[in-house]
Amino acid sequence: MTGIKPLSFPQNANPPEEKRSHFPFSATPPPAAQPAQPAAPRPADSATRMKQLEQMLQEAQGRAEIIEKEAYDKAYLAGEKAGMTLGKKRAEQILESLEETLQGVEASLASIEQTFAEAAMDIARHIAEKIIGSTIEQDHGKLLQVALQAAAQLPDTSALKIAVSSEDYASFKRLLDDSESLAVLTSDDATASGSCRIVSQQQDILIDPVAAVASYMKQLTPAMLSEMSQRAASNIPRPEDGNDDTTAD
């Protein structure tokens, strides 16, 4: 049995020719590759995405509300503090104004009380003078009694004289004659009616009850006015005497 020889092809063998169309047209090129279109989202993925967006929106709104509330609280606290400070300052100004007004009223009241007190003392003095003058005018015996009591205090009663006005001479003459006094009665135009003078060798004493009362009231008036002012001041409560309910912040 003879061996099989392998097939061999000559190296210059031409490749098979491409079969061309019998029509005078160029060969139709193959279709170009189209870009891949994204896949349409599935309904389940869209719903999940919407829920995520809604949740993110709610969280953003919640954070915005928190920030807004914090800003409001801070502004409210700052405004409240500023309002309290302003109100406190305004209240202090009002209290100072009221205190000044009260002090002015107290000063006015003190001045009015002083004026009324002085007027009352003047009236009291005039009333006292009127009463004493009327009493002496109606009864010269009281004046003569005072004069004799004053004369008894003198160290030397010899050559004692009692000088009265010409208007009172007759009345004093009758009274002196009825008494046991050895004094000599004389008329003196320089002596006012309702008064008399005790004249001795050493002294010359004027007995004038009306003038004495007026002088006494004049000396007594300042002391009485001062005491009245002190009593009035003690009855007026001072602002600093009250309870201080304000507390420091």
Residue pairs with C-beta under 8 A, 6 or more apart in sequence:
20 27
21 27
84 249
99 239
102 239
106 236
109 232
109 236
110 229
110 232
110 233
113 228
113 229
113 232
114 225
114 229
117 224
117 225
117 228
117 229
118 221
118 225
121 217
121 221
121 224
121 225
124 217
125 213
125 214
125 217
125 218
125 221
128 213
128 214
128 217
129 210
129 213
129 214
132 209
132 210
132 213
133 194
133 210
135 142
136 142
136 143
136 194
136 209
136 210
137 193
137 194
140 168
140 171
140 172
140 175
141 175
143 194
143 195
143 196
143 207
143 209
144 162
144 172
144 175
144 176
144 179
144 196
146 207
146 209
147 162
147 196
147 198
147 207
148 179
148 181
148 183
150 198
150 205
150 207
151 157
151 160
151 162
151 181
151 183
151 198
151 200
154 160
154 198
154 200
154 202
154 203
155 202
156 200
156 201
156 202
157 200
158 200
158 201
159 184
159 200
159 201
160 182
160 183
160 184
160 198
160 199
160 200
161 183
161 184
161 185
161 186
161 198
161 199
161 200
162 172
162 176
162 183
162 184
162 185
162 186
162 196
162 197
162 198
162 199
163 186
163 187
163 188
163 191
163 196
163 197
163 199
164 172
164 185
164 186
164 187
164 188
164 191
164 195
164 196
164 197
165 187
165 188
165 189
165 191
165 192
165 193
165 195
166 187
166 189
167 193
168 193
168 194
168 196
169 185
169 187
172 185
172 196
173 185
176 183
176 185
186 199
188 197
191 197
191 206
192 208
194 208
194 209
194 210
195 206
195 207
195 208
195 209
195 210
195 211
196 206
196 207
197 204
197 205
197 206
197 207
198 204
198 205
198 207
199 205
